[in-house]
Amino acid sequence: MTTRREHDLLGDKDVPAEAYWGVHTARARENFPITGTTLAAYPHLIEALAAVKEAAARANAELGLLAPEIAEAIAGACREIREGALHGEFAVDVIQGGAGTSTNMNANEVIANRALELLGHAKGDYHVVHPNEHVNLGQSTNDAYPTAVNVATIIAVRQLSEAMVVLEKAFAAKAVEFHDVLKMGRTQLQDAVPMTLGQEFGTYAVMLGEDRQRLHEAVALLHEINLGATAIGTGLNAAPGYAEAACRHLREITGLPVVTAADLVEATQDCGAFVHLSGVLKRIAVKLSKSCNDLRLLSSGPRAGLNEINLPPVQAGSSIMPGKINPVIPEVVNQVAFEVIGNDVTVTMAAEAGQLQLNAFEPIILHSLSESITHLGAACRTLASKCVSGITANVAVMRAYVENSIGLVTALNPSIGYAAATEIAKEALATGRGVAELVVEKGLIPAEELAKLLRPETLARAN
């Protein structure tokens, strides 16, 4: 392997001649062998970093601080990266010390070396385009990296929201399909009062819609950025007007309505928006997991469980029990939810661990939020396509539960009175006979009238 020699604070170091990254990335690769997952696995972050660097180059050129040809070469390299090029060159581990400095330097080196090629120079010819002097001009890791994390997270959340819509529509379609399917509602796993299966599935759709709204409210906070703050928020080494110009260019590049924070010192150290977003992701995970718990319980059986619904069979369920089918799709969604809940704890602790003018732990915040957002999105789409869309109802089973349930007495109470209803309930429990059968036998309600009372629209107040 041929190499080129680069120099930094610690001295000289050889890096692969064909690599777009340089000495700072090389040291980070050696220092942080943590997850084995590099930045290349986070395309949203890479594209956001490129957008930030392009915005900075445009702003510096506009202010006369960067030669037009240098600025255009940097912007050209950034555009290529935003379109998917060179992502494999982002080679440092996603979890790293240094508040994201290694990520920022990795981006600076890749952009500088590609800009050099666009200008007809060799990689490493930094007297023409330098990673720090030119690509990082007017910036610090402490404003460029957090701004990129914000932008990347906003884009990722947009995709999660789209996935949630897919699942919401799947549940809503089943609510329509099961509109008049009567079943027994349960509280504390005990018979309660009748409802329809459509109402049950409609609830899952409503919960997702509510959570999407909370998600949109949380992500709105990330549109406030600290680009131009440089090291601690004072804007040292950034030219007058740079913050405003860089933010304007970033809006143009990304199409996002980002704004400069009113107080850059506060914005540089505050991770509250990430904590808030993580809490909303946990909320989504908890409610999604609860819905999956319901699907597993309602489909339990097929002979010794509730057996009210059938989940589509997607794979054999056992290596020893022939014919067994397990609810593997809800189970995998449950596990994603557990991960998201754990990630929320990580984000909380990382945000709390910030000290004085900077939080050094945004890399783990980025990693945790990215995993939560990405996995929740995949879970929603998988649950919709592999499970919910193929669910069928065991109508006769559910109808029998209603007719035999003691809970039916509550629905008949207005017609026969509390005392008579109590006696019917006691006899039904003692004999195992159905409530409806006993009511007719005792002449409390004629069979024709009882049939009307037992209609889904009457029992469940279904519209």
N, C-alpha and C positions, 0 to 999 in steps of 0.2 A: 504494500500500500504506500503510495506516495503521500507526502505530507507537506504542509507549509508551517512555518514557525510564526507564532503570534506572541505578543507580550502583554502582560497586565501587571497589577500591583505586586503580585507574588513572583514575577519573573517570566522567563520564556517557556513556551509549551508548544509542542507539535500537535497539529490537528490534521485530519484527513484533507488532502488537497481539494477534493471535490465537494467537501461539506460546505453548506452555506452558513452553518453555525461556526462560532469561533472559540476563543480561549475561555471566555466566561461560561459558555455552555459546556465546554469540555470539563471544566472543574465541577460544575453543578452535576453533571452526569456521574462523576466519581463520588461526589459528596452525598447524594441523595438516592441511594438504591433502595427505595422504600416500597413502592407498590408495584413497580415494573410496568406501570401505565404512564406513558408519556403524554405530553400536551397534544400530541397528534390525535389522541382519542377524544379530544374536546374541540371539534371544529368550530362551534359557536364562539369559544374563547379566542381561537386563532383569528377568526374573521373579525371579531371585535377589536382585538389588538391592532390588526392591520388598519381598521377604520380609524382608530385613535391616532395611529402614527401618520396616516394620510391627512387627517384633519390638522394635526400639528404642523406637518410640512407645508400645507396650504397656508395656514395662518402665519408661519414664519416667513414664507415667501411674500405674502401680502404686506407684512410689516417691514420688508426689506432686509431681513436677517438671514435669508437663505437664498443663494443664487438660483435663478429660475430653472436652470438646467438640472441642478442638484435636486431641487424640490420636485421637479417633474419625474425624475428618475425614481426618487423615493415613492412618490405617489403611484407611479406605474408598477413598481414592485408590490406595493400594497394592494392595488387593484387585482393583480394576478393572484395574490394570496387569498383575497376575499372571494375570488372565483374558484378556489380549491387547489391552487398550485402550491407546491413546496410544504404542504402540511407535515410531511414526514420529517422535515428538518427541524420541527419543534420537538426537541429530543430530550428535554429535561423532565424529571418525574413531576407529576402534578402536585404531590405533597413535598414541600421543601421549606427550609428555613429561609429567613431573609425577607419576609413580607412580600414575596413575589418578585424580588430583584432578579432571580435567575430566569424567571419567565420573561420579564421585561428585557433583559439582556439577550436572551435567546431571540426574541423578536427583533431587537435592534440589529443583531448580527446577520440574521437571515435577510432582513430588508436591505441592509447596507450592501451585502455581497451580491444580491440580485440587482440592486441599483447600479453597482459597479459594472456588472455584465451588460446592463442596458446602455451604459455609457461607453462600452467597449474596453473596459479594464478587467484585470484579473481579480479573482476573489482575494481578499486580504490586502488590497491596495488602498489602505484606509486613509492615505493622505488626500485622496480624491473624495471619497465618501466614508465618513467615520461613523461607527455605530453610536458613539456617545456625542460627538461634536455636532453631527448633522441629524441623524435619525432621532436622537433623544433630545434635540435642542429645545430648551424651554420647559423640559419635563423632569419629573422624578418618577421613580417606580411608584411612589406614594400617591401620585395622582393619575398616572397613565394606567397602572394596573387596576386600581379600583374602578375607574371609569370603564375599562374593558370588561371587568366582571359584571358591572351593572348592565351594560349593553348585551353581553352574552346571555345573561339571565333573562332579560326581557324577551329576547328572541326565543329562548328555550321555553319560557312560560307560554308564549303564544302557541307553540306546538302542543304543549300539554292541554291547553284550553280546547284546541281543536279535537284532541283525542277524547276529552271528556264529553264533547258534543256528540261524538260518535256513540259513546256508551249511553248517554242520556237518551238519544233517539232510539236506541235498541230497547231500552226499558220502556220508553213511552209507547213504542209499537206493541210491545207485549201487553201494556196496560189496556190498549184498545182491543187487542185480540181477546183478552180475558175479561172484558168489561162485565159480562153477565155470568161469570163462573162463580157460583156461591161457595164459600168456604168458612171455616171457623177461625175467627181471630183469637189470638192468645196473648195473655199477659203473664209474665213470670212463668212461662211454659205451661200455664194452666188454661183451660178453656175460658174464653171471655165472651164475646158476642159475635154474631155473624158479620161478615164483610164479603167483598168480592176479591178474587185473585187480581183483578184489574186494579183495584184500589191499592193492593199491596205493591204491585209492580210500579204503579204510578208514583208511589212514595219514593222509590229509588230514583226515579227520573227527577223528581222535584229536588231531592237532596243534592244531586249533581248540579242542577241549575243554580241553586243557592251557593254552592261551593265555588262555582265558576265566577260568580259575582264577587265573592270575597277575594278570590285570586286576582281578579282585575283591579280591585281596590288596593291590594297589597303591592302589586307590581308597579302601580302608578308612582309609588314612593321612590322607585329605583331610577326614575327619569331625572332626578336631581343628582348632578355629577360634580366632582371636585377638580375636573381638568383645569389646569392653571394654578392649582394650589402649590405645586412643586413639593418640597420636602414635608412641611408641616402645616401648610395652609396660608403662609405669608406671601407666597408667590415669588420668593427669592429666585433670581436668575431667569424669570419669565418677563418679557418686555411688556410695557404698558399696552393694554389692549389685546394682549395675547389670549387671555382666558375667554373673552367675548368672541374673538375671531375663531378660536379653536372650537368652541361650542357651536357656533353657527355652522362651521364647515362639517362638524360631526352630525348635526341635524340633516344637512344636505346629503351626506354620504349614506347615512343609515335610514333616513326617513322617519326617525324617531323624534318625538318632541322633547328632547333633552334640554335641561336648563342648568345654568350654573348656580350652585348653592349660594344662598345669601351670605353665609358665614363659612368660608373655606377652612378655617382652623377647626371648627366644629365638624364639618363634613369629612375631614381627613381622618379623624379618629373615631367617628361614630359608625357602628355597624348595626344600628337599630333596625334599619329597613330589612336587613337580611334575617334578623331574628323574627321580625313580623312575618315575612314571607315564609320562613321555615315553619312558623306556627300554623299558618294557613295550609301548607302542604301536609302537616301532621293532621289537621282537621279533615282534609280530604281523605287521607289514608285511613283514619279511624272509621269514618263513615262508610268508606268503600269496603273496608274489612268487615264491618258489621253487616253490610248487605250480602257479602259473600258467606258469612256465617249463616245467614238466613237461607241462602240458596242450598247450602250443604245440608241444613237441617230439614228443609222442606222436601228435599229429594232423597232423604235417608230411607234406607230399605234395601231392596224393593219390597221385601215381604215383612220385615220386622221393624220398619221405621214408619215415618209419617207418609212417605210415598205420595205426596200431593202433586209434585211436579217431577218431570224427567229431564235431567240434563243430557245434552247430546253426548253419546259415548265417543271419546276421542282416542282412547288407547286401553289396552288390557290393564287390569288393576292389580294383578297379583302374580307372583311367580309360583305360588303354591295353591291358590284357590281358583279353580277354573270358573270362568263366567263372571268373575267379579269386576265391576266397573267402579272406579273411584272418581270423586269430584275434583279432578286434578287442576282444572282451570281456576275455580275459586280458591283452591289451596295455594296456588302460586301467587295469586293476587294477595291473599292473606300475608304471605311471606314478604312481598314487596312492601306492604303496609308496615310490617314489623321493622323493616330496614329504614323506612322513612321516619318512623318514630324514634329510632336510635340516632339517625342523622340529625334530628331536631335537637337532641341532647348535645351532640357534637357542636352544632352551630351555636347553641346557647353558651356552652363553655368557652368556645373560641372567641365569641364576642365579649364575654365577661373578662377574658384574660388580657384584653388590650390595656396598655399602660401609657399614661400621659398623652402625647400628641399623635400616637399611631397605634393601630392594631396590627401586630405582626403575623396574625394567624388567618388572614384572608385566603391563603391557599387551601386550607382544610375546609373553610366555609364554602369556597367555590366548589371543591370536590364533593362535599356533602350535598349542597343544593343541586348540583348538576346530576348526581346519581338519583336523588329523590325525584327531580322533575322528569328526567329521562325514563326512569323505571316506572313511575306512575303513568306516564303517557303510554308506554308499551303495555302496561297492565290493563289500562282502560280499553285499548284497541283489541287486545287478546280476549278479554272477558266478553266484549261485544260480539266479536266474530266467531269465537270458538265455543261460546257458552250461551249467552243470553238469547241471541238470535234463533237458536235451535231448541229452546226450552218448550216442552209441551206440558199440558195439564191433564191430570187424572181426575176428570170431572166427577165420575161416579164415586170415587174414593172420598173426595171432599164433600160431596152432597151427603153421603152416609155419615161422615163425621158431624155435620151440622144437625142432621135429623136425630142422631143418637147422643148429641152432646147435652150435658146439663146446662150449658150456657144458653141453649135455645130458650130456656125458661125466662131469661131476662127479656128477650124479645117479645114473649107472649104475656109478660106481666101486665101490661096495660089492658089486655083483653080479658084475663081471668082473675086478676087480683093477686096481691103479694102472698096472701095466706094459701090460696089454692096452688099458686106456683111453687111455694115451698114444699107442700105435700107431694106435688108431682116430682120435684127434684129428689126428695128423699126416696120415693118409691122407685124412681128410675135408677138411682144409685144402688139400691138394695137388690133390685131384680135384674138389672142389666138391660131392661127394656128401653126403647126410645121414648123421648119426651113427646114427640108428635103422636106416636101410637097411643100413649096413655091419655093424652088430652082428648083425642077423638073417642076413645073407649069410654071415658067418663062423661062424655057428652058436654064437655066444657066449651068446645068450639066445633061447629059442624065441619066435616071434612072439606067441603067446598070453600068455606071461609078460611080454614087453615091453609089450604093451598094458596090462596091469595096472600095471606100473611107471610108465607114462606117464599114468596117470589123475591129474587135478588134485589130488585129495586125497592122493595118494602123493607126487607131485613137489613140491607146494607146502606139504605138511603142512597143508592147509586144513581147518578144522573145519566 
